[in-house]
């Protein structure tokens, strides 16, 4: 099964002045996806615009990024319906990306569990102590909004990811620490869960890349 690319979207990358071969990049992504998730892995036409934006970010393609409205200085917030393949494509890109874009993937519910076990040491692990080779380390927090609030040794429950995002925002502003996120929540739901202040900061931290509402659940 070969991946297909809709002409209206894919041809736009071919008419841009870019040194990158998106045909080869897409095929590499699909090939890696089949290694990780089986021979049926593919990129539906409907999802190609989101995938191309992800690719231009990870390729560091300044021309295409500017055309798509993607900032290479911000992280990525990938949203979309349950089961549409957000986590899978992020995991594939993690396996393929250049060392400068290297990142870890941490499920948000594991961050909450870490806080319940270790308290504020867990917050530091994902924020002020999150460095590799003397550089701020990028993390993709998977399934933002799925986690529960957590308490440590009887303290009141806190919204752990709100705290992590607030701290990483400060590190983004002052140290250039990048963060990625996947989520099933839309903008209004994110604001309802994490508040207007964090929602505003998220606009500074992230490029919003959305899978279309019509993306199907690939786990069924």
Helices and strands as residue ranges (DSSP letters): H 7-15, H 22-37, G 45-47, H 48-59, H 62-68, E 75-79, H 86-96, G 99-101, E 103-107, H 108-118, H 120-125, E 131-132, E 135-136, E 138-144, H 160-175, E 179-183, H 187-205, E 206-210
